[in-house]
Amino acid sequence: MDQLELRDDEIEALGMRGFFVRDAFLGKERAHAVHSEARERAQAGTLKPAGIRRGADRTEDTSVRDDFIGWILPEAGSALGSLWEAFSELGGALSAGAYLGLGRFDLQLAHYPGGGARYVRHRDAFPGQSNRRVTAIYYANPDWRPEHGGMLRLYLEDGTLDVEPTLDRLVVFLSERLEHEVLPAHAPRLALTAWYYGRDGAGLR
């Protein structure tokens, strides 16, 4: 894969509207491999019910979110490990192209089993010094159709935008700026989300 760089229109969209969408992020073959490995993890029963808040305040509340999650770590020779590397490159590209000064990131697999599973409107940034700066979501749903639901709804200054969670689509947005939600999913839905933390206070607002 060539060194990842942001396009001028992506940098402009991130600054002006707080987000951008890129299709064909990995390419069809790699995208299907990611889907296969992510689905295997979901079917293996190793993912845990997602919680809200963190630390001592963490709790499970299915009225807020009812997906199942697991953390993805670097793993040589696997499709999910390759995706981790792509997210690492993305962090560098965001820092270089949009001057965001990003540092480390966490990568999480989320499985919505269908049946109306959702995640209500929220922001990804928590109060505190070590805050999430950028959210990047990769979708691994090769057979998605409108009746499956599970769209990502972004709350923008001029209204809302619903993004279809189709295979190999990447959505990047400023964690502190945009509220968003996952609309009810009526079929299994797989998403891999990276949260990038800042090295300093620089970056777009």
N, C-alpha and C positions, 0 to 999 in steps of 0.2 A: 504494500500500500504506500503510495506517495505521501510525503510529509503533509499533514493536514493543515490547511489554512482556511481562514474565514474569507468569504467573498465580501466585497464592499457593501452589497445590499444587505447582507446579514449583519454586519457591524452597524450599519445605519438603522436597521429595524430594531436591534437590541437597544440602541441608544434612544431612539424616538418612541418606540412602543413598548419596550421592555422584553421583547421576545423575538425569536425567528424559528422557522421550520425548515428542515432540510430533509428531502427524500433521498433514497438510495445511499444511505450513509455508509454501509459496509459493502453493498453489492449483493446480488441475489443469492449466490452460492453461500457466502458467509452468513447472510441473514437467516437462511434456512437451517444452517448448522447451529446458530444461536437458538433459534426456536426449538430445535430438537433437544438440545441440552437443557434448556429452561423448562420445557414440558416434562422431561424426565425427572427433574428435581421436584416439580410440582406434584407429579404422580407418585413419587416415592414416599410422600408423606413426611418429608423432613422439614418443610416450611412451618413456621409458627404463626399463630394469630397475631396480627399487627396490633400495636398499642398506640396510644396517644400520649403526648408529653414524654419526658425522659427522666432518668434518674429515679429518685424516691417518689416523684409525682406520676410515674408511668402507670397507666391503667389500660384495660381493654374495654372498649365501648363500641358495640356493634351498631349503635345508632349513629355513630360518627364515621366509622370505617369497618369493613368486614372482609378485608383481604388477608392473605397469608404471605409471609415474607421470609427471606433469607439473605445473608450477606454474601457478596461475591468478592473473592480475593484473587490476586494474581496466580495464574495456573498455566504453566507452559504446556503447549500442545493441545489445549482445549479451545472450543469456540467461545466459551464465556471468558476465558483468559484472554483471548484475542480481543474481545470487546472491551475488557478492562484496559488493555493497552491503548485501544482507540480512544477511550475516555481520557486516558492520561495525555495523549496527544491533543485532544480537544481542549483540555485545561491549559496547555501551553499555547495553543492557538488563540484562545480567549484572552490570555494575558498579553500576548504579543499584539493581537489585532485590535482589541478593545481596551487595552490598558487597565485590566481588572486586578492585576496583582494577586492571582489566585495561588493557593498553596495546595494542601492535601485534599483528597476527596474520598468519600465513601460511596460504595456501589451496592445497591440493593435490588434483588429480584422480588417483584410483587405478583402474586397470582390471585386474580378475582375469579372465583369458581362459577360465576353466573348466578342465576336466581335473584337478580336485582342487587348484587353486591355493589357497593359504592364507597366513595370517600367524600364527605360533605365539604363545603367551601372552607378554605383555610389558606394560610401562608406557610411556606416552608421554613422561614427564618424564625429562630427562637431568640428571645431576649438574652443578652450576654455578650461578652467580648469575642468569644470564638464562634462567630455567627456564620451561617450559611450565606454565601454570596450569590451563587448561581446554581440553578437546577437544570439538569439535562436528562431528558427521558427518551429512552429507546424502546420502540414497540416491536414485538415479536409475534404478530398475529397474521399468519399468511392467508387465512380464509375469512377475514373480517367482512361482514356485511352490515348495512345500516340497522337491520333489525336486531343485531347483536348488542347494540348500545355500547356503553362503556367509553363514550367519547370524553376527551379532556375539555372542560370548559374553562377558558381564560376570561378573567374579569378585567377588561381594559378601560381606559378613561372614556372611550366613546361607545361602550357597550360590551357585549360578550362575543366570544369566538369559540366555536366548538371544533375541535381537532379530532379527526378520525384516527384511531390507534392501529393503523395499517402497518404491515411488515416493512421493516427497514426505514421507518420514519423516525427522525430525531427532532425533538422540541427542546429549545433552550430558552430559559427566561431568568430574569433577575429575582432571586428568592425573596428579597425584602420588599419588592415592588408589586408583584402580581399575586392576587388571590386566584385560586383555581379550585376545581373540584373534578372528581371522576363521577360521571353520570352513571346511573344503574346499568350494570352489565348483565345481559341475559344469556351470555355464552361465556365460556372460559376466556380470560383475558390475561396476557402476559406483558409486563412492562419492566424495564430495568432502568433504575433512576440513580444518577450520580449527583451528589451534593458537594459543591466545591466551597472550600473555606478560604478566607482572605489572609494574605500575609501581612497586610497593612490596611490603612483606611482609604486607599486610592480606588478609583474606578468610576464607572457610570452610575448615575442616579436617575 
